[in-house]
Amino acid sequence: MNLSVQLAPKHHRGLLLANPVVTASGTFGYGTEYSHLFDVERLGAIVTKGTTLEPRDGNAQPRLVETAGGLLNSIGLQNIGARALIKERAPIWANWRVPVVVNIAGETVSDYAKLASMLDGVAGISGLEVNISCPNIKAGGAEFGAEPASAAKVTAAVRAATSLPLLVKLTPNTGDIVEVAIAVARAGADGLSLINTLEGMAIDINRRRPLLGSVTGGLSGPAVKPVALAMVYEVAGSVGLPVVGCGGIATSSDAIEFIMAGASAVQVGTASLVNPRAALDVLEGIEGFMAEEGIGDINNLIGVARR
């Protein structure tokens, strides 16, 4: 049974995954936090939490609010910063067999370029996921991903600053996600991740105040799955790049739906906060489905709902 997928076929080194199950940025830390719970190296890849040039404390508390079928978060990219990541985390990843993709975020185009340059050639880093879609930071983030021109500008700057494979993570909070996808593809992306969270909020009716410290945040979890699946279907049929599907994936059935819609790989996010082994459970479920259906190659499932 072949589960391997290639996420950067046009890149000179490529980004080959042993299987299509990946962790979503912001839900799995740096991978090291989960390594005592199960063998994280069995996964296809690990995407780190968002990394910025300097350490960030994140947004004001409270940062998490449960909703019907989902989760609102406003973490605000709390992270240790690029220098600490290179010094403390990358040496660990260099000894792992699973590829680690670093999610990067900035407030300016030059921030993204500097981050990409710093991480280029660092042992243990197999690729970058360019976050132009975070809805809960005041500058940068989703502002760049909302319009094709700004999304392309960031992508081009990162492409010029690094030799690493590039995935660009797209926001659903835009007028036309397909146009944004086409723009970043032309600007040098090797693959696309979608979707990031939908902007949302909740109000405490007793206090008459927003529940999140930053008022609004990003909605994730099962509630967003139909939206994410539709967008993956649309983008996969319009852009000639591998797509990594993300949004509400909690079971192997969810993951298979995304693959059949055209995703080459899937990211498990919020489900890991409920079940730390969720990504592994999804992988084992995919293996079971393929065995039952007599499918010898995962690539034969990619996009079958489109044919």
Secondary structure in CASP SS format (residue, H / E / C, confidence):
PFRMAT SS
TARGET T0000
AUTHOR 0000-0000-0000
METHOD secondary structure of the structure
MODEL  1
M C 1.00
N E 1.00
L C 1.00
S C 1.00
V E 1.00
Q E 1.00
L C 1.00
A C 1.00
P C 1.00
K C 1.00
H C 1.00
H C 1.00
R C 1.00
G C 1.00
L C 1.00
L E 1.00
L E 1.00
A C 1.00
N C 1.00
P C 1.00
V E 1.00
V E 1.00
T E 1.00
A C 1.00
S C 1.00
G C 1.00
T C 1.00
F C 1.00
G C 1.00
Y C 1.00
G C 1.00
T C 1.00
E C 1.00
Y C 1.00
S C 1.00
H C 1.00
L C 1.00
F C 1.00
D C 1.00
V H 1.00
E H 1.00
R H 1.00
L C 1.00
G C 1.00
A E 1.00
I E 1.00
V E 1.00
T C 1.00
K C 1.00
G C 1.00
T E 1.00
T C 1.00
L C 1.00
E C 1.00
P C 1.00
R E 1.00
D C 1.00
G C 1.00
N C 1.00
A C 1.00
Q C 1.00
P C 1.00
R C 1.00
L E 1.00
V E 1.00
E E 1.00
T E 1.00
A C 1.00
G C 1.00
G E 1.00
L E 1.00
L E 1.00
N E 1.00
S C 1.00
I C 1.00
G C 1.00
L C 1.00
Q C 1.00
N E 1.00
I C 1.00
G C 1.00
A H 1.00
R H 1.00
A H 1.00
L H 1.00
I H 1.00
K H 1.00
E H 1.00
R H 1.00
A H 1.00
P H 1.00
I H 1.00
W H 1.00
A C 1.00
N C 1.00
W C 1.00
R C 1.00
V C 1.00
P C 1.00
V E 1.00
V E 1.00
V E 1.00
N E 1.00
I E 1.00
A C 1.00
G C 1.00
E C 1.00
T C 1.00
V H 1.00
S H 1.00
D H 1.00
Y H 1.00
A H 1.00
K H 1.00
L H 1.00
A H 1.00
S H 1.00
M H 1.00
L H 1.00
D C 1.00
G C 1.00
V C 1.00
A C 1.00
G C 1.00
I C 1.00
S C 1.00
G E 1.00
L E 1.00
E E 1.00
V E 1.00
N E 1.00
I C 1.00
S C 1.00
C C 1.00
P C 1.00
N C 1.00
I C 1.00
K C 1.00
A C 1.00
G C 1.00
G C 1.00
A H 1.00
E H 1.00
F H 1.00
G H 1.00
A C 1.00
E C 1.00
P H 1.00
A H 1.00
S H 1.00
A H 1.00
A H 1.00
K H 1.00
V H 1.00
T H 1.00
A H 1.00
A H 1.00
V H 1.00
R H 1.00
A H 1.00
A H 1.00
T C 1.00
S C 1.00
L C 1.00
P C 1.00
L E 1.00
L E 1.00
V E 1.00
K E 1.00
L C 1.00
T C 1.00
P C 1.00
N C 1.00
T C 1.00
G C 1.00
D C 1.00
I H 1.00
V H 1.00
E H 1.00
V H 1.00
A H 1.00
I H 1.00
A H 1.00
V H 1.00
A H 1.00
R H 1.00
A C 1.00
G C 1.00
A C 1.00
D C 1.00
G E 1.00
L E 1.00
S E 1.00
L E 1.00
I C 1.00
N C 1.00
T C 1.00
L E 1.00
E E 1.00
G E 1.00
M E 1.00
A C 1.00
I E 1.00
D E 1.00
I C 1.00
N C 1.00
R C 1.00
R C 1.00
R E 1.00
P E 1.00
L C 1.00
L C 1.00
G C 1.00
S C 1.00
V C 1.00
T E 1.00
G E 1.00
G E 1.00
L E 1.00
S E 1.00
G C 1.00
P H 1.00
A H 1.00
V H 1.00
K H 1.00
P H 1.00
V H 1.00
A H 1.00
L H 1.00
A H 1.00
M H 1.00
V H 1.00
Y H 1.00
E H 1.00
V H 1.00
A H 1.00
G C 1.00
S C 1.00
V C 1.00
G C 1.00
L C 1.00
P C 1.00
V E 1.00
V E 1.00
G E 1.00
C E 1.00
G C 1.00
G C 1.00
I C 1.00
A C 1.00
T C 1.00
S H 1.00
S H 1.00
D H 1.00
A H 1.00
I H 1.00
E H 1.00
F H 1.00
I H 1.00
M H 1.00
A H 1.00
G C 1.00
A C 1.00
S C 1.00
A E 1.00
V E 1.00
Q E 1.00
V E 1.00
G C 1.00
T C 1.00
A H 1.00
S H 1.00
L H 1.00
V H 1.00
N C 1.00
P C 1.00
R C 1.00
A H 1.00
A H 1.00
L H 1.00
D H 1.00
V H 1.00
L H 1.00
E H 1.00
G H 1.00
I H 1.00
E H 1.00
G H 1.00
F H 1.00
M H 1.00
A H 1.00
E H 1.00
E H 1.00
G C 1.00
I C 1.00
G C 1.00
D E 1.00
I H 1.00
N H 1.00
N H 1.00
L C 1.00
I C 1.00
G C 1.00
V H 1.00
A H 1.00
R H 1.00
R C 1.00
END
